[in-house]
């Protein structure tokens, strides 16, 4: 009884580096689902460009981490969820600290800052 099922893991190659396909798919889906859940629950004005950039950064870090450490399915999923959740902290930091200081610097440069 022949079939398509194999006991050998599927290995993909990117830029000359091998990695198992299963954990990579799991970590990518975990990051995307986590970022969507967090993005859809966010209150206030949606900043989709910032959220997209943070999601792309989280995906890159997760893929590199899973490939470098050759994680199995469960560890890859947990890593994807963890790094995807950390993206919420990055967005909060970017909105509060960086954006506030950048706006103040632009206002000071243009001379539109309120006088004390």
Biopython code that builds the backbone (N, CA, C, O; Angstrom):
import numpy as np
from Bio.PDB.StructureBuilder import StructureBuilder

atoms = [
    (1, "UNK", "N", (0.852, -1.172, 0.000)),
    (1, "UNK", "CA", (0.000, 0.000, 0.000)),
    (1, "UNK", "C", (0.900, 1.238, 0.000)),
    (1, "UNK", "O", (1.431, 1.628, 1.040)),
    (2, "UNK", "N", (1.061, 1.836, -1.147)),
    (2, "UNK", "CA", (1.916, 3.021, -1.277)),
    (2, "UNK", "C", (1.115, 4.284, -1.040)),
    (2, "UNK", "O", (-0.096, 4.323, -1.257)),
    (3, "UNK", "N", (1.797, 5.295, -0.601)),
    (3, "UNK", "CA", (1.123, 6.564, -0.344)),
    (3, "UNK", "C", (2.084, 7.724, -0.495)),
    (3, "UNK", "O", (3.259, 7.550, -0.820)),
    (4, "UNK", "N", (1.561, 8.896, -0.253)),
    (4, "UNK", "CA", (2.341, 10.108, -0.369)),
    (4, "UNK", "C", (3.052, 10.424, 0.948)),
    (4, "UNK", "O", (3.984, 11.228, 0.972)),
    (5, "UNK", "N", (2.621, 9.806, 2.023)),
    (5, "UNK", "CA", (3.169, 10.087, 3.341)),
    (5, "UNK", "C", (4.588, 9.532, 3.436)),
    (5, "UNK", "O", (4.859, 8.408, 3.012)),
    (6, "UNK", "N", (5.474, 10.325, 3.992)),
    (6, "UNK", "CA", (6.862, 9.920, 4.159)),
    (6, "UNK", "C", (7.293, 10.176, 5.594)),
    (6, "UNK", "O", (6.791, 11.092, 6.246)),
    (7, "UNK", "N", (8.207, 9.380, 6.076)),
    (7, "UNK", "CA", (8.720, 9.584, 7.429)),
    (7, "UNK", "C", (9.847, 10.606, 7.448)),
    (7, "UNK", "O", (10.249, 11.067, 8.517)),
    (8, "UNK", "N", (10.347, 10.956, 6.303)),
    (8, "UNK", "CA", (11.405, 11.951, 6.206)),
    (8, "UNK", "C", (10.785, 13.345, 6.247)),
    (8, "UNK", "O", (9.818, 13.611, 5.533)),
    (9, "UNK", "N", (11.332, 14.240, 7.074)),
    (9, "UNK", "CA", (10.775, 15.599, 7.115)),
    (9, "UNK", "C", (11.038, 16.345, 5.809)),
    (9, "UNK", "O", (12.045, 16.122, 5.137)),
    (10, "UNK", "N", (10.125, 17.218, 5.476)),
    (10, "UNK", "CA", (10.297, 18.056, 4.295)),
    (10, "UNK", "C", (11.286, 19.157, 4.648)),
    (10, "UNK", "O", (11.134, 19.847, 5.656)),
    (11, "UNK", "N", (12.287, 19.307, 3.816)),
    (11, "UNK", "CA", (13.316, 20.314, 4.063)),
    (11, "UNK", "C", (13.278, 21.321, 2.919)),
    (11, "UNK", "O", (13.338, 20.956, 1.745)),
    (12, "UNK", "N", (13.176, 22.589, 3.287)),
    (12, "UNK", "CA", (13.230, 23.672, 2.305)),
    (12, "UNK", "C", (14.599, 24.315, 2.395)),
    (12, "UNK", "O", (15.290, 24.202, 3.408)),
    (13, "UNK", "N", (14.982, 24.988, 1.327)),
    (13, "UNK", "CA", (16.268, 25.687, 1.281)),
    (13, "UNK", "C", (16.033, 27.134, 0.914)),
    (13, "UNK", "O", (15.340, 27.423, -0.061)),
    (14, "UNK", "N", (16.596, 28.040, 1.675)),
    (14, "UNK", "CA", (16.557, 29.469, 1.339)),
    (14, "UNK", "C", (17.974, 29.991, 1.484)),
    (14, "UNK", "O", (18.591, 29.851, 2.540)),
    (15, "UNK", "N", (18.479, 30.584, 0.439)),
    (15, "UNK", "CA", (19.820, 31.169, 0.405)),
    (15, "UNK", "C", (20.883, 30.158, 0.841)),
    (15, "UNK", "O", (21.867, 30.525, 1.485)),
    (16, "UNK", "N", (20.683, 28.893, 0.490)),
    (16, "UNK", "CA", (21.662, 27.876, 0.802)),
    (16, "UNK", "C", (21.552, 27.267, 2.178)),
    (16, "UNK", "O", (22.367, 26.418, 2.538)),
    (17, "UNK", "N", (20.561, 27.677, 2.968)),
    (17, "UNK", "CA", (20.395, 27.149, 4.317)),
    (17, "UNK", "C", (19.184, 26.223, 4.373)),
    (17, "UNK", "O", (18.091, 26.613, 3.963)),
    (18, "UNK", "N", (19.366, 25.002, 4.877)),
    (18, "UNK", "CA", (18.223, 24.086, 4.983)),
    (18, "UNK", "C", (17.450, 24.329, 6.276)),
    (18, "UNK", "O", (18.022, 24.722, 7.292)),
    (19, "UNK", "N", (16.156, 24.093, 6.221)),
    (19, "UNK", "CA", (15.339, 24.129, 7.424)),
    (19, "UNK", "C", (14.106, 23.275, 7.211)),
    (19, "UNK", "O", (13.603, 23.188, 6.091)),
    (20, "UNK", "N", (13.601, 22.635, 8.277)),
    (20, "UNK", "CA", (12.398, 21.824, 8.142)),
    (20, "UNK", "C", (11.178, 22.700, 7.887)),
    (20, "UNK", "O", (11.005, 23.740, 8.522)),
    (21, "UNK", "N", (10.351, 22.279, 6.970)),
    (21, "UNK", "CA", (9.210, 23.086, 6.545)),
    (21, "UNK", "C", (8.129, 23.189, 7.619)),
    (21, "UNK", "O", (7.536, 24.254, 7.789)),
    (22, "UNK", "N", (7.864, 22.108, 8.342)),
    (22, "UNK", "CA", (6.787, 22.102, 9.333)),
    (22, "UNK", "C", (6.925, 23.177, 10.395)),
    (22, "UNK", "O", (6.017, 23.993, 10.551)),
    (23, "UNK", "N", (8.043, 23.207, 11.140)),
    (23, "UNK", "CA", (8.200, 24.246, 12.151)),
    (23, "UNK", "C", (8.196, 25.660, 11.571)),
    (23, "UNK", "O", (7.733, 26.597, 12.222)),
    (24, "UNK", "N", (8.707, 25.816, 10.356)),
    (24, "UNK", "CA", (8.727, 27.151, 9.749)),
    (24, "UNK", "C", (7.307, 27.639, 9.457)),
    (24, "UNK", "O", (6.980, 28.798, 9.710)),
    (25, "UNK", "N", (6.474, 26.756, 8.930)),
    (25, "UNK", "CA", (5.078, 27.127, 8.658)),
    (25, "UNK", "C", (4.359, 27.431, 9.967)),
    (25, "UNK", "O", (3.591, 28.390, 10.040)),
    (26, "UNK", "N", (4.596, 26.629, 10.999)),
    (26, "UNK", "CA", (3.951, 26.840, 12.298)),
    (26, "UNK", "C", (4.354, 28.181, 12.893)),
    (26, "UNK", "O", (3.492, 28.912, 13.381)),
    (27, "UNK", "N", (5.627, 28.524, 12.869)),
    (27, "UNK", "CA", (6.061, 29.787, 13.479)),
    (27, "UNK", "C", (5.535, 30.984, 12.700)),
    (27, "UNK", "O", (5.161, 31.990, 13.305)),
    (28, "UNK", "N", (5.496, 30.901, 11.375)),
    (28, "UNK", "CA", (4.966, 32.015, 10.566)),
    (28, "UNK", "C", (3.487, 32.216, 10.855)),
    (28, "UNK", "O", (3.042, 33.348, 11.049)),
    (29, "UNK", "N", (2.723, 31.134, 10.884)),
    (29, "UNK", "CA", (1.288, 31.251, 11.183)),
    (29, "UNK", "C", (1.052, 31.759, 12.603)),
    (29, "UNK", "O", (0.127, 32.537, 12.832)),
    (30, "UNK", "N", (1.874, 31.330, 13.556)),
    (30, "UNK", "CA", (1.717, 31.789, 14.942)),
    (30, "UNK", "C", (1.940, 33.293, 15.041)),
    (30, "UNK", "O", (1.192, 33.983, 15.734)),
    (31, "UNK", "N", (2.956, 33.808, 14.360)),
    (31, "UNK", "CA", (3.205, 35.254, 14.387)),
    (31, "UNK", "C", (2.058, 36.013, 13.732)),
    (31, "UNK", "O", (1.575, 37.001, 14.286)),
    (32, "UNK", "N", (1.619, 35.566, 12.566)),
    (32, "UNK", "CA", (0.551, 36.269, 11.848)),
    (32, "UNK", "C", (-0.739, 36.279, 12.662)),
    (32, "UNK", "O", (-1.379, 37.323, 12.790)),
    (33, "UNK", "N", (-1.127, 35.134, 13.210)),
    (33, "UNK", "CA", (-2.368, 35.066, 13.993)),
    (33, "UNK", "C", (-2.258, 35.931, 15.249)),
    (33, "UNK", "O", (-3.195, 36.657, 15.582)),
    (34, "UNK", "N", (-1.126, 35.861, 15.945)),
    (34, "UNK", "CA", (-0.949, 36.670, 17.153)),
    (34, "UNK", "C", (-1.010, 38.152, 16.840)),
    (34, "UNK", "O", (-1.675, 38.907, 17.549)),
    (35, "UNK", "N", (-0.321, 38.581, 15.780)),
    (35, "UNK", "CA", (-0.316, 39.998, 15.410)),
    (35, "UNK", "C", (-1.710, 40.450, 14.972)),
    (35, "UNK", "O", (-2.101, 41.578, 15.272)),
    (36, "UNK", "N", (-2.469, 39.607, 14.273)),
    (36, "UNK", "CA", (-3.828, 39.970, 13.879)),
    (36, "UNK", "C", (-4.732, 40.133, 15.093)),
    (36, "UNK", "O", (-5.503, 41.089, 15.173)),
    (37, "UNK", "N", (-4.638, 39.205, 16.033)),
    (37, "UNK", "CA", (-5.460, 39.296, 17.246)),
    (37, "UNK", "C", (-5.138, 40.573, 18.007)),
    (37, "UNK", "O", (-6.045, 41.289, 18.433)),
    (38, "UNK", "N", (-3.857, 40.863, 18.181)),
    (38, "UNK", "CA", (-3.468, 42.073, 18.900)),
    (38, "UNK", "C", (-3.877, 43.319, 18.133)),
    (38, "UNK", "O", (-4.370, 44.281, 18.723)),
    (39, "UNK", "N", (-3.677, 43.308, 16.825)),
    (39, "UNK", "CA", (-4.028, 44.475, 16.003)),
    (39, "UNK", "C", (-5.518, 44.751, 15.980)),
    (39, "UNK", "O", (-5.937, 45.908, 15.976)),
    (40, "UNK", "N", (-6.317, 43.708, 15.965)),
    (40, "UNK", "CA", (-7.771, 43.896, 15.924)),
    (40, "UNK", "C", (-8.340, 44.313, 17.268)),
    (40, "UNK", "O", (-9.421, 44.900, 17.322)),
    (41, "UNK", "N", (-7.634, 44.022, 18.356)),
    (41, "UNK", "CA", (-8.107, 44.414, 19.679)),
    (41, "UNK", "C", (-7.581, 45.778, 20.110)),
    (41, "UNK", "O", (-7.980, 46.292, 21.155)),
    (42, "UNK", "N", (-6.704, 46.360, 19.330)),
    (42, "UNK", "CA", (-6.099, 47.639, 19.706)),
    (42, "UNK", "C", (-7.146, 48.748, 19.676)),
    (42, "UNK", "O", (-7.981, 48.820, 18.775)),
    (43, "UNK", "N", (-7.076, 49.601, 20.682)),
    (43, "UNK", "CA", (-7.980, 50.741, 20.744)),
    (43, "UNK", "C", (-7.276, 51.962, 20.163)),
    (43, "UNK", "O", (-6.048, 52.012, 20.087)),
    (44, "UNK", "N", (-8.044, 52.907, 19.771)),
    (44, "UNK", "CA", (-7.463, 54.123, 19.216)),
    (44, "UNK", "C", (-7.296, 54.008, 17.714)),
    (44, "UNK", "O", (-7.751, 53.060, 17.075)),
    (45, "UNK", "N", (-6.628, 55.011, 17.182)),
    (45, "UNK", "CA", (-6.442, 55.079, 15.745)),
    (45, "UNK", "C", (-5.509, 53.963, 15.273)),
    (45, "UNK", "O", (-4.432, 53.753, 15.831)),
    (46, "UNK", "N", (-5.940, 53.271, 14.258)),
    (46, "UNK", "CA", (-5.129, 52.179, 13.725)),
    (46, "UNK", "C", (-3.998, 52.747, 12.876)),
    (46, "UNK", "O", (-4.216, 53.613, 12.029)),
    (47, "UNK", "N", (-2.822, 52.263, 13.108)),
    (47, "UNK", "CA", (-1.670, 52.648, 12.305)),
    (47, "UNK", "C", (-1.178, 51.397, 11.599)),
    (47, "UNK", "O", (-0.262, 50.717, 12.063)),
    (48, "UNK", "N", (-1.805, 51.109, 10.469)),
    (48, "UNK", "CA", (-1.551, 49.858, 9.779)),
    (48, "UNK", "C", (-0.126, 49.772, 9.250)),
    (48, "UNK", "O", (0.445, 48.681, 9.224)),
    (49, "UNK", "N", (0.461, 50.877, 8.831)),
    (49, "UNK", "CA", (1.832, 50.839, 8.320)),
    (49, "UNK", "C", (2.803, 50.425, 9.424)),
    (49, "UNK", "O", (3.696, 49.607, 9.201)),
    (50, "UNK", "N", (2.621, 50.993, 10.612)),
    (50, "UNK", "CA", (3.474, 50.644, 11.748)),
    (50, "UNK", "C", (3.256, 49.191, 12.141)),
    (50, "UNK", "O", (4.217, 48.470, 12.410)),
    (51, "UNK", "N", (2.006, 48.756, 12.177)),
    (51, "UNK", "CA", (1.700, 47.386, 12.549)),
    (51, "UNK", "C", (2.269, 46.407, 11.519)),
    (51, "UNK", "O", (2.782, 45.350, 11.885)),
    (52, "UNK", "N", (2.182, 46.752, 10.246)),
    (52, "UNK", "CA", (2.729, 45.890, 9.189)),
    (52, "UNK", "C", (4.249, 45.780, 9.325)),
    (52, "UNK", "O", (4.810, 44.694, 9.184)),
    (53, "UNK", "N", (4.907, 46.896, 9.598)),
    (53, "UNK", "CA", (6.365, 46.882, 9.751)),
    (53, "UNK", "C", (6.789, 46.040, 10.958)),
    (53, "UNK", "O", (7.745, 45.270, 10.875)),
    (54, "UNK", "N", (6.084, 46.186, 12.064)),
    (54, "UNK", "CA", (6.407, 45.401, 13.261)),
    (54, "UNK", "C", (6.142, 43.918, 13.012)),
    (54, "UNK", "O", (6.918, 43.070, 13.453)),
    (55, "UNK", "N", (5.054, 43.595, 12.310)),
    (55, "UNK", "CA", (4.756, 42.202, 11.981)),
    (55, "UNK", "C", (5.845, 41.607, 11.100)),
    (55, "UNK", "O", (6.264, 40.469, 11.313)),
    (56, "UNK", "N", (6.305, 42.368, 10.115)),
    (56, "UNK", "CA", (7.382, 41.884, 9.244)),
    (56, "UNK", "C", (8.662, 41.656, 10.045)),
    (56, "UNK", "O", (9.366, 40.671, 9.827)),
    (57, "UNK", "N", (8.958, 42.561, 10.964)),
    (57, "UNK", "CA", (10.139, 42.404, 11.815)),
    (57, "UNK", "C", (10.004, 41.166, 12.704)),
    (57, "UNK", "O", (10.960, 40.407, 12.861)),
    (58, "UNK", "N", (8.829, 40.963, 13.281)),
    (58, "UNK", "CA", (8.581, 39.787, 14.121)),
    (58, "UNK", "C", (8.714, 38.496, 13.307)),
    (58, "UNK", "O", (9.275, 37.511, 13.786)),
    (59, "UNK", "N", (8.196, 38.508, 12.077)),
    (59, "UNK", "CA", (8.326, 37.335, 11.213)),
    (59, "UNK", "C", (9.786, 37.030, 10.918)),
    (59, "UNK", "O", (10.212, 35.877, 10.982)),
    (60, "UNK", "N", (10.544, 38.060, 10.598)),
    (60, "UNK", "CA", (11.957, 37.864, 10.283)),
    (60, "UNK", "C", (12.720, 37.286, 11.470)),
    (60, "UNK", "O", (13.480, 36.329, 11.319)),
    (61, "UNK", "N", (12.520, 37.863, 12.640)),
    (61, "UNK", "CA", (13.212, 37.381, 13.833)),
    (61, "UNK", "C", (12.796, 35.950, 14.156)),
    (61, "UNK", "O", (13.642, 35.127, 14.505)),
    (62, "UNK", "N", (11.522, 35.647, 14.046)),
    (62, "UNK", "CA", (11.032, 34.301, 14.356)),
    (62, "UNK", "C", (11.585, 33.275, 13.389)),
    (62, "UNK", "O", (12.041, 32.210, 13.808)),
    (63, "UNK", "N", (11.553, 33.578, 12.106)),
    (63, "UNK", "CA", (12.068, 32.639, 11.110)),
    (63, "UNK", "C", (13.556, 32.382, 11.328)),
    (63, "UNK", "O", (14.009, 31.239, 11.269)),
    (64, "UNK", "N", (14.309, 33.441, 11.578)),
    (64, "UNK", "CA", (15.741, 33.274, 11.814)),
    (64, "UNK", "C", (16.011, 32.465, 13.083)),
    (64, "UNK", "O", (16.916, 31.632, 13.111)),
    (65, "UNK", "N", (15.232, 32.711, 14.122)),
    (65, "UNK", "CA", (15.411, 31.990, 15.390)),
    (65, "UNK", "C", (15.098, 30.503, 15.220)),
    (65, "UNK", "O", (15.854, 29.649, 15.685)),
    (66, "UNK", "N", (13.982, 30.195, 14.554)),
    (66, "UNK", "CA", (13.584, 28.800, 14.364)),
    (66, "UNK", "C", (14.607, 28.079, 13.490)),
    (66, "UNK", "O", (14.941, 26.922, 13.748)),
    (67, "UNK", "N", (15.099, 28.754, 12.466)),
    (67, "UNK", "CA", (16.079, 28.127, 11.581)),
    (67, "UNK", "C", (17.412, 27.912, 12.298)),
    (67, "UNK", "O", (18.034, 26.860, 12.150)),
    (68, "UNK", "N", (17.843, 28.886, 13.057)),
    (68, "UNK", "CA", (19.133, 28.797, 13.729)),
    (68, "UNK", "C", (19.145, 27.727, 14.816)),
    (68, "UNK", "O", (20.171, 27.083, 15.036)),
    (69, "UNK", "N", (18.022, 27.532, 15.497)),
    (69, "UNK", "CA", (17.967, 26.589, 16.612)),
    (69, "UNK", "C", (17.309, 25.263, 16.254)),
    (69, "UNK", "O", (17.194, 24.376, 17.100)),
    (70, "UNK", "N", (16.870, 25.123, 14.980)),
    (70, "UNK", "CA", (16.248, 23.875, 14.517)),
    (70, "UNK", "C", (15.168, 23.386, 15.481)),
    (70, "UNK", "O", (15.210, 22.253, 15.959)),
    (71, "UNK", "N", (14.203, 24.262, 15.755)),
    (71, "UNK", "CA", (13.150, 23.946, 16.725)),
    (71, "UNK", "C", (12.144, 22.963, 16.150)),
    (71, "UNK", "O", (11.950, 22.891, 14.937)),
    (72, "UNK", "N", (11.503, 22.200, 17.044)),
    (72, "UNK", "CA", (10.432, 21.313, 16.614)),
    (72, "UNK", "C", (9.119, 22.110, 16.549)),
    (72, "UNK", "O", (9.114, 23.319, 16.780)),
    (73, "UNK", "N", (8.018, 21.435, 16.237)),
    (73, "UNK", "CA", (6.743, 22.130, 16.006)),
    (73, "UNK", "C", (6.265, 22.927, 17.215)),
    (73, "UNK", "O", (5.910, 24.097, 17.075)),
    (74, "UNK", "N", (6.250, 22.322, 18.389)),
    (74, "UNK", "CA", (5.734, 23.004, 19.577)),
    (74, "UNK", "C", (6.594, 24.214, 19.936)),
    (74, "UNK", "O", (6.069, 25.299, 20.187)),
    (75, "UNK", "N", (7.898, 24.032, 19.959)),
    (75, "UNK", "CA", (8.786, 25.140, 20.290)),
    (75, "UNK", "C", (8.710, 26.248, 19.240)),
    (75, "UNK", "O", (8.812, 27.427, 19.579)),
    (76, "UNK", "N", (8.532, 25.881, 17.976)),
    (76, "UNK", "CA", (8.400, 26.888, 16.921)),
    (76, "UNK", "C", (7.113, 27.688, 17.102)),
    (76, "UNK", "O", (7.106, 28.904, 16.912)),
    (77, "UNK", "N", (6.022, 27.009, 17.468)),
    (77, "UNK", "CA", (4.756, 27.708, 17.706)),
    (77, "UNK", "C", (4.829, 28.646, 18.886)),
    (77, "UNK", "O", (4.346, 29.776, 18.820)),
    (78, "UNK", "N", (5.430, 28.183, 19.963)),
    (78, "UNK", "CA", (5.570, 29.022, 21.161)),
    (78, "UNK", "C", (6.475, 30.215, 20.876)),
    (78, "UNK", "O", (6.204, 31.325, 21.332)),
    (79, "UNK", "N", (7.548, 29.989, 20.124)),
    (79, "UNK", "CA", (8.439, 31.087, 19.748)),
    (79, "UNK", "C", (7.709, 32.111, 18.898)),
    (79, "UNK", "O", (7.862, 33.314, 19.109)),
    (80, "UNK", "N", (6.916, 31.648, 17.940)),
    (80, "UNK", "CA", (6.159, 32.565, 17.087)),
    (80, "UNK", "C", (5.160, 33.390, 17.878)),
    (80, "UNK", "O", (5.026, 34.592, 17.647)),
    (81, "UNK", "N", (4.466, 32.764, 18.800)),
    (81, "UNK", "CA", (3.499, 33.491, 19.629)),
    (81, "UNK", "C", (4.217, 34.499, 20.524)),
    (81, "UNK", "O", (3.763, 35.633, 20.673)),
    (82, "UNK", "N", (5.325, 34.091, 21.111)),
    (82, "UNK", "CA", (6.066, 34.987, 22.005)),
    (82, "UNK", "C", (6.635, 36.200, 21.289)),
    (82, "UNK", "O", (6.498, 37.327, 21.765)),
    (83, "UNK", "N", (7.268, 35.976, 20.160)),
    (83, "UNK", "CA", (7.850, 37.100, 19.419)),
    (83, "UNK", "C", (6.756, 37.965, 18.809)),
    (83, "UNK", "O", (6.894, 39.187, 18.754)),
    (84, "UNK", "N", (5.669, 37.346, 18.351)),
    (84, "UNK", "CA", (4.541, 38.132, 17.836)),
    (84, "UNK", "C", (3.916, 38.999, 18.918)),
    (84, "UNK", "O", (3.496, 40.124, 18.647)),
    (85, "UNK", "N", (3.852, 38.487, 20.136)),
    (85, "UNK", "CA", (3.320, 39.270, 21.260)),
    (85, "UNK", "C", (4.264, 40.390, 21.651)),
    (85, "UNK", "O", (3.821, 41.464, 22.056)),
    (86, "UNK", "N", (5.556, 40.149, 21.534)),
    (86, "UNK", "CA", (6.530, 41.195, 21.847)),
    (86, "UNK", "C", (6.385, 42.379, 20.911)),
    (86, "UNK", "O", (6.766, 43.498, 21.257)),
    (87, "UNK", "N", (5.836, 42.143, 19.731)),
    (87, "UNK", "CA", (5.593, 43.236, 18.791)),
    (87, "UNK", "C", (4.627, 44.267, 19.344)),
    (87, "UNK", "O", (4.708, 45.442, 18.983)),
    (88, "UNK", "N", (3.711, 43.850, 20.217)),
    (88, "UNK", "CA", (2.787, 44.804, 20.841)),
    (88, "UNK", "C", (3.554, 45.774, 21.723)),
    (88, "UNK", "O", (3.238, 46.963, 21.764)),
    (89, "UNK", "N", (4.552, 45.278, 22.424)),
    (89, "UNK", "CA", (5.392, 46.160, 23.237)),
    (89, "UNK", "C", (6.178, 47.129, 22.380)),
    (89, "UNK", "O", (6.348, 48.291, 22.750)),
    (90, "UNK", "N", (6.660, 46.663, 21.233)),
    (90, "UNK", "CA", (7.383, 47.552, 20.318)),
    (90, "UNK", "C", (6.488, 48.660, 19.788)),
    (90, "UNK", "O", (6.912, 49.811, 19.681)),
    (91, "UNK", "N", (5.253, 48.315, 19.457)),
    (91, "UNK", "CA", (4.320, 49.328, 18.943)),
    (91, "UNK", "C", (3.993, 50.329, 20.038)),
    (91, "UNK", "O", (3.960, 51.533, 19.782)),
    (92, "UNK", "N", (3.750, 49.849, 21.259)),
    (92, "UNK", "CA", (3.474, 50.763, 22.371)),
    (92, "UNK", "C", (4.626, 51.708, 22.627)),
    (92, "UNK", "O", (4.419, 52.899, 22.858)),
    (93, "UNK", "N", (5.850, 51.180, 22.586)),
    (93, "UNK", "CA", (7.027, 52.014, 22.773)),
    (93, "UNK", "C", (7.164, 53.022, 21.641)),
    (93, "UNK", "O", (7.464, 54.192, 21.878)),
    (94, "UNK", "N", (6.945, 52.572, 20.419)),
    (94, "UNK", "CA", (7.079, 53.467, 19.267)),
    (94, "UNK", "C", (6.040, 54.580, 19.308)),
    (94, "UNK", "O", (6.344, 55.730, 18.990)),
    (95, "UNK", "N", (4.827, 54.244, 19.694)),
    (95, "UNK", "CA", (3.776, 55.262, 19.748)),
    (95, "UNK", "C", (4.027, 56.289, 20.846)),
    (95, "UNK", "O", (3.804, 57.482, 20.639)),
    (96, "UNK", "N", (4.483, 55.843, 22.001)),
    (96, "UNK", "CA", (4.624, 56.761, 23.124)),
    (96, "UNK", "C", (5.939, 57.530, 23.087)),
    (96, "UNK", "O", (5.935, 58.759, 23.018)),
    (97, "UNK", "N", (7.021, 56.845, 23.131)),
    (97, "UNK", "CA", (8.319, 57.514, 23.272)),
    (97, "UNK", "C", (8.829, 58.098, 21.964)),
    (97, "UNK", "O", (9.108, 59.293, 21.872)),
    (98, "UNK", "N", (8.943, 57.265, 20.980)),
    (98, "UNK", "CA", (9.565, 57.701, 19.732)),
    (98, "UNK", "C", (8.696, 58.709, 18.992)),
    (98, "UNK", "O", (9.190, 59.752, 18.564)),
    (99, "UNK", "N", (7.421, 58.416, 18.838)),
    (99, "UNK", "CA", (6.540, 59.316, 18.077)),
    (99, "UNK", "C", (6.370, 60.651, 18.793)),
    (99, "UNK", "O", (6.316, 61.696, 18.144)),
    (100, "UNK", "N", (6.284, 60.630, 20.124)),
    (100, "UNK", "CA", (6.149, 61.881, 20.867)),
    (100, "UNK", "C", (7.376, 62.761, 20.722)),
    (100, "UNK", "O", (7.261, 63.973, 20.536)),
    (101, "UNK", "N", (8.539, 62.160, 20.808)),
    (101, "UNK", "CA", (9.780, 62.929, 20.671)),
    (101, "UNK", "C", (9.989, 63.405, 19.243)),
    (101, "UNK", "O", (10.471, 64.516, 19.021)),
    (102, "UNK", "N", (9.633, 62.580, 18.284)),
    (102, "UNK", "CA", (9.774, 62.981, 16.882)),
    (102, "UNK", "C", (8.852, 64.148, 16.575)),
    (102, "UNK", "O", (9.256, 65.083, 15.882)),
    (103, "UNK", "N", (7.618, 64.115, 17.077)),
    (103, "UNK", "CA", (6.680, 65.218, 16.846)),
    (103, "UNK", "C", (7.179, 66.497, 17.516)),
    (103, "UNK", "O", (7.079, 67.581, 16.942)),
    (104, "UNK", "N", (7.717, 66.368, 18.731)),
    (104, "UNK", "CA", (8.252, 67.542, 19.422)),
    (104, "UNK", "C", (9.451, 68.118, 18.675)),
    (104, "UNK", "O", (9.599, 69.337, 18.595)),
    (105, "UNK", "N", (10.302, 67.259, 18.130)),
    (105, "UNK", "CA", (11.466, 67.737, 17.379)),
    (105, "UNK", "C", (11.039, 68.446, 16.096)),
    (105, "UNK", "O", (11.611, 69.475, 15.737)),
    (106, "UNK", "N", (10.052, 67.907, 15.414)),
    (106, "UNK", "CA", (9.560, 68.541, 14.185)),
    (106, "UNK", "C", (8.909, 69.876, 14.502)),
    (106, "UNK", "O", (9.112, 70.856, 13.786)),
    (107, "UNK", "N", (8.118, 69.916, 15.588)),
    (107, "UNK", "CA", (7.482, 71.173, 15.984)),
    (107, "UNK", "C", (8.529, 72.221, 16.345)),
    (107, "UNK", "O", (8.379, 73.388, 15.985)),
    (108, "UNK", "N", (9.583, 71.824, 17.048)),
    (108, "UNK", "CA", (10.646, 72.764, 17.415)),
    (108, "UNK", "C", (11.400, 73.252, 16.186)),
    (108, "UNK", "O", (11.773, 74.422, 16.100)),
    (109, "UNK", "N", (11.618, 72.359, 15.248)),
    (109, "UNK", "CA", (12.341, 72.722, 14.024)),
    (109, "UNK", "C", (11.529, 73.693, 13.173)),
    (109, "UNK", "O", (12.072, 74.639, 12.602)),
    (110, "UNK", "N", (10.232, 73.450, 13.095)),
    (110, "UNK", "CA", (9.366, 74.321, 12.290)),
    (110, "UNK", "C", (8.919, 75.566, 13.020)),
    (110, "UNK", "O", (8.336, 76.466, 12.415)),
    (111, "UNK", "N", (9.185, 75.630, 14.312)),
    (111, "UNK", "CA", (8.786, 76.788, 15.102)),
    (111, "UNK", "C", (7.325, 76.813, 15.457)),
    (111, "UNK", "O", (6.774, 77.873, 15.754)),
    (112, "UNK", "N", (6.683, 75.652, 15.431)),
    (112, "UNK", "CA", (5.258, 75.579, 15.766)),
    (112, "UNK", "C", (5.021, 75.073, 17.184)),
    (112, "UNK", "O", (3.880, 74.851, 17.590)),
    (113, "UNK", "N", (6.104, 74.893, 17.934)),
    (113, "UNK", "CA", (5.957, 74.400, 19.305)),
    (113, "UNK", "C", (5.316, 75.509, 20.165)),
    (113, "UNK", "O", (5.616, 76.690, 19.995)),
    (114, "UNK", "N", (4.425, 75.100, 21.092)),
    (114, "UNK", "CA", (3.810, 76.111, 21.960)),
    (114, "UNK", "C", (4.857, 76.769, 22.867)),
    (114, "UNK", "O", (5.752, 76.098, 23.382)),
    (115, "UNK", "N", (4.737, 78.051, 23.050)),
    (115, "UNK", "CA", (5.675, 78.802, 23.902)),
    (115, "UNK", "C", (5.312, 78.572, 25.372)),
    (115, "UNK", "O", (4.137, 78.549, 25.738)),
    (116, "UNK", "N", (6.332, 78.404, 26.197)),
    (116, "UNK", "CA", (6.104, 78.139, 27.616)),
    (116, "UNK", "C", (5.904, 79.410, 28.383)),
    (116, "UNK", "O", (5.698, 79.373, 29.596)),
]
sb = StructureBuilder()
sb.init_structure("model")
sb.init_model(0)
sb.init_chain("A")
sb.init_seg("    ")
for serial, (resi, resn, name, xyz) in enumerate(atoms, 1):
    if name == "N":
        sb.init_residue(resn, " ", resi, " ")
    sb.init_atom(name, np.array(xyz, "f"), 0.0, 1.0, " ", f" {name:<3s}", serial, name[0])
structure = sb.get_structure()
